[in-house]
Amino acid sequence: PGDPLDGGYMSVPVLLDRITSTRETQFVYFDEVLGHPRWSGRKILDFGGNFGIFLRRARGVEHSDYWCLDVNKPMLERGRQEFPRAHFVHYNRYSPEYNPGGVRRLPVPDVGVAFDFILAFSVFTHVHRLELVELVAALRGMLAPGGALAFTFSDARYDRSLSDPELPAGSDVRKNLEREAKHTPHEIDVLVERAQRASWCVALDGELYVEPGPELASQSRLGTPWESYCSYFTAETMRFLVPDATIHEPVKPEWQHCCVVRNR
């Protein structure tokens, strides 16, 4: 694959709509989870930050202290236009879902800054367990003394309507399986039950993979361009993967949990 907007099965307008973040709750979410810290004068890395939509509702954040790393070049260009004083860096790592033209196993780029906050909103909800461990370790190494890494994750057992009554009752797994429409309602019921009993799982283009091996990691497989890859971890599994972290319940209206690691 060449240009990430060239090829695959989607038109460019549809694709841009799919990869553009529409949520504007990121700042409110992390501000709540992190205990309403002082943001002014703090260096912030938004890992997988799309076009920097975090800044739209951010209070006290100086744009010159904000860095966004993302695999989507078009989103970064949009961010540079909307937030010209912020920093946007292309992380050209392979992702069949978001950057099928990227480089496999590309390390996180060093931008020469020690960050007070590294935030990842709905990023590790699209990676294999092995990649989560790898990327979390890399990001921890970019924290300043006393800094915090906070990233969201989805739990297959969580009922999204608990966070937002306007959403239909049920887990995010159900939403993804129903959207792809590859199974009957009864089959989806069975798959959702399997997902809720698992320590972690992946919904990949409408199929469920329970506790898959490394063959499902994006850095060791050739995926379908712009595929749907959603991963789910229980809170207990996340505590096992990141033993020194604290796990936080979702901040309404979002339905994702948060894992926080502090650099002591």
C-alpha positions in Angstrom: 0.0 0.0 0.0 1.1 3.5 -0.7 -0.7 6.7 0.3 -3.0 5.7 3.2 -5.9 7.5 1.4 -5.2 5.6 -1.8 -6.7 2.2 -2.2 -8.8 0.0 0.1 -12.6 -0.2 -0.2 -13.7 3.3 1.0 -14.0 6.5 -0.9 -11.8 9.4 0.4 -14.7 11.4 1.8 -16.1 8.3 3.6 -12.6 7.4 4.9 -11.9 10.9 6.2 -15.2 10.9 8.0 -14.3 7.5 9.6 -10.9 8.5 10.8 -11.9 12.0 12.0 -12.5 12.1 15.8 -15.9 13.6 16.7 -15.6 13.3 20.5 -14.8 16.5 22.4 -14.8 15.0 25.9 -11.1 14.1 26.1 -10.0 17.0 28.3 -13.0 16.7 30.7 -12.4 12.9 30.9 -8.7 13.1 31.8 -9.1 16.2 34.0 -11.5 14.2 36.1 -9.4 11.0 36.2 -6.2 12.8 37.1 -7.9 14.8 39.9 -8.1 18.2 38.2 -4.4 18.9 38.0 -2.7 22.1 37.1 -2.4 22.1 33.3 -0.8 25.4 32.7 2.9 25.1 32.0 2.8 21.3 31.7 4.1 19.5 28.7 1.4 17.2 27.2 1.7 14.4 24.7 -1.6 13.3 23.1 -0.8 9.9 21.8 -3.1 9.1 18.9 -4.6 12.5 19.3 -6.1 12.7 15.8 -6.2 16.4 14.9 -5.7 17.7 18.5 -9.4 17.8 19.3 -8.4 17.6 23.0 -7.5 21.3 22.7 -11.1 22.4 21.8 -12.3 22.1 25.4 -9.0 22.2 27.2 -8.8 24.7 30.1 -5.4 26.1 31.1 -3.5 24.2 28.5 -1.0 26.3 26.6 -1.0 25.2 23.0 2.8 25.6 22.7 3.1 22.9 25.4 1.0 20.4 23.5 2.3 17.6 21.2 0.1 15.3 19.2 1.4 12.0 17.7 -0.8 10.2 15.3 -0.5 7.8 12.4 -2.9 9.8 10.1 -1.1 12.5 8.2 -4.3 14.2 7.0 -5.5 14.6 10.6 -2.2 16.1 11.6 -2.4 18.6 8.8 -5.8 19.6 9.9 -4.5 20.0 13.5 -1.7 22.3 12.3 -4.3 24.5 10.6 -6.7 24.6 13.6 -4.0 24.9 16.3 -1.0 26.5 14.7 1.0 26.9 18.0 0.7 23.2 18.9 3.1 20.5 17.7 1.9 17.7 15.4 4.2 14.7 14.7 3.5 11.9 12.3 4.1 8.4 13.8 4.2 6.4 10.6 3.6 3.0 12.3 1.7 0.3 10.4 -1.9 0.0 11.4 -4.2 -1.8 9.0 -7.1 0.0 10.6 -5.7 3.6 10.4 -2.4 3.6 8.5 -2.1 0.6 6.2 0.8 2.3 4.4 2.9 2.6 7.6 6.1 0.9 8.8 5.9 -2.2 10.8 7.3 -2.2 14.4 8.3 1.5 14.1 9.3 2.8 17.5 7.6 5.7 19.1 9.5 8.8 17.9 11.6 10.8 20.4 10.6 14.4 20.2 13.2 15.5 22.7 10.7 16.4 25.5 10.0 14.9 28.9 6.2 15.0 29.3 4.2 15.8 32.5 1.1 14.1 31.0 0.9 11.5 28.3 -2.7 10.8 27.3 -4.2 8.2 25.0 -7.9 8.4 24.4 -9.4 5.4 22.6 -6.1 4.3 21.2 -5.3 1.1 23.1 -8.9 0.0 22.3 -7.5 -0.9 18.9 -4.4 -2.8 19.6 -3.3 -6.4 20.5 -2.3 -7.1 24.0 1.4 -7.5 23.0 1.3 -4.1 21.3 -0.3 -2.5 24.3 2.5 -3.7 26.6 5.1 -2.6 24.1 3.7 0.9 23.6 3.0 1.5 27.3 6.6 0.7 28.1 7.8 3.1 25.4 5.5 5.9 26.6 6.5 5.5 30.2 10.1 6.2 29.2 9.0 9.6 27.9 7.5 10.8 31.2 9.1 13.6 33.3 9.7 12.9 37.0 6.3 13.0 38.7 4.6 12.7 35.3 1.5 10.6 34.5 0.5 8.3 31.7 -3.3 7.9 31.3 -4.9 5.7 28.7 -8.4 4.4 28.2 -9.4 0.8 27.5 -12.7 -1.0 26.9 -14.1 -3.8 29.1 -16.4 -6.2 27.3 -18.5 -6.6 30.5 -19.4 -2.9 30.8 -22.9 -1.7 29.8 -22.5 1.5 27.8 -26.0 2.8 28.9 -24.6 3.2 32.5 -22.5 6.1 31.2 -25.0 7.4 28.6 -28.7 6.6 29.0 -29.2 7.6 25.4 -27.1 4.6 24.2 -28.8 1.2 23.9 -28.1 -1.2 26.8 -25.3 -3.6 26.2 -21.5 -3.7 25.7 -19.4 -2.2 23.1 -18.7 -5.7 21.8 -22.3 -6.1 20.9 -22.3 -2.7 19.1 -19.4 -3.8 16.9 -20.7 -7.2 16.1 -24.2 -5.8 15.2 -22.6 -3.1 13.0 -20.8 -5.6 10.8 -23.9 -7.7 10.6 -22.2 -11.1 10.0 -24.1 -13.0 12.6 -27.7 -13.6 13.6 -29.0 -12.0 16.8 -28.8 -15.3 18.6 -25.2 -15.9 17.4 -24.3 -12.4 18.6 -25.8 -13.2 22.0 -23.5 -16.2 22.3 -20.4 -14.3 21.1 -21.1 -11.4 23.6 -21.4 -13.9 26.4 -18.0 -15.5 25.4 -16.4 -12.0 25.3 -17.7 -11.2 28.8 -16.2 -14.4 30.2 -12.7 -13.8 28.6 -9.8 -11.9 30.1 -9.5 -10.1 26.8 -10.7 -10.4 23.3 -10.7 -8.7 19.8 -13.6 -8.0 17.5 -12.1 -8.0 14.1 -14.4 -7.1 11.1 -17.4 -8.7 12.8 -15.7 -11.8 14.1 -14.8 -12.4 17.7 -11.3 -13.7 18.8 -11.0 -14.7 22.4 -7.6 -14.3 24.0 -5.8 -14.6 20.6 -2.1 -15.3 20.2 0.5 -13.1 18.5 -0.8 -14.0 15.1 -3.5 -11.4 15.5 -1.0 -8.6 16.4 -1.0 -6.0 13.7 2.8 -5.9 13.6 3.0 -9.6 12.7 0.1 -9.9 10.3 -1.0 -8.2 7.1 -4.5 -6.9 7.8 -7.2 -5.7 5.5 -6.8 -1.9 4.8 -9.3 0.1 7.0 -10.5 -3.0 8.8 -12.4 -2.7 12.1 -10.1 -3.9 15.0 -11.5 -3.4 18.6 -9.9 -4.9 21.6 -11.4 -5.4 25.1 -9.6 -6.0 28.4 -11.1 -6.7 31.8 -9.9 -4.4 34.7 -8.3 -7.4 36.3 -6.3 -8.1 33.1 -5.2 -4.5 32.9 -3.9 -4.7 36.5 -1.9 -7.8 35.5 -0.4 -6.1 32.5 0.4 -2.8 34.3 0.8 -3.9 37.9 1.7 -0.4 39.3 -1.3 1.3 37.7 -4.5 2.5 39.1 -7.7 1.7 37.3 -10.6 4.2 37.1 -14.2 3.7 36.2 -15.5 5.4 33.1 -16.2 9.2 33.2 -19.7 9.9 31.9 -20.7 10.1 29.1 -17.8 7.9 28.0 -17.9 4.1 28.6 -14.1 3.4 28.6 -12.2 2.7 31.8 -8.8 4.5 32.4 -5.5 3.1 33.4 -3.1 5.6 35.1 0.6 5.1 35.6 2.6 7.7 37.6 6.3 8.2 37.3 7.4 8.4 40.9 
